């Protein structure tokens, strides 16, 4: 499904990343299963093999270039969809303790099957972030939360920050058209601060990885329910 191993290695190296044969085989199975499953369940608009390689796999794993993720760190991927960015991170870093959260049962079924096929361990949770984040077993229990979603940063922060323990980090992957400073008030209310913004180019596209540190506990009233969040962001 993916281009051959040598070409994929070359693409990873272009971005300062290293790909082994074993990891390549997992990515190849991932891409093949994604495209096949996508025929029946809408998971991605990207189905070309080279685009999957760059826009899904390399883009996701670039987090490792910009964020220091200690060994055995716990990560929750909120609204993970087809597993981006965290499943590629897990392929590159098998030590990561991964939790995948999505509100659509069909996506969770896909992810459970995917984890079996590519032989990785992950907890797959079907539910809404605003509900799961209020459960004691998940609230402020993760060293990292990550999201690669289209919602604005203040909305994403309200969904994700309650999962992050004090001292941990929320990693938000965003395009170039959003000003993170507009979300500072929301991030502060939720117990965070913007630590660093890493800007990079993926081929001709501009991208940002926004690193938000959790410096104090998130007030228990957050996250609000989805209708409140949609009606008025923080």
Secondary structure, DSSP 8 states (H G I E B T S, - for coil): ----HHHHHHHHHHTT----HHHHHHHHHHHHHHHHHTTTS---S--SHHHIIIIIIIHHHTHHHHS---TT-EEEEET-TTTTTHHHHHHH-TTSEEEEEES-HHHHHHHHHHHHHHT---EEEES-HHHHTTSTTTTT-EEEEEE--SS-HHHHHHHHGGGEEEEEEEEEEE-TT--GGGGHHHHHHTTEEEEEEEEEEETTEEEEEEEEEE-S---TT-S--HHHHHH---
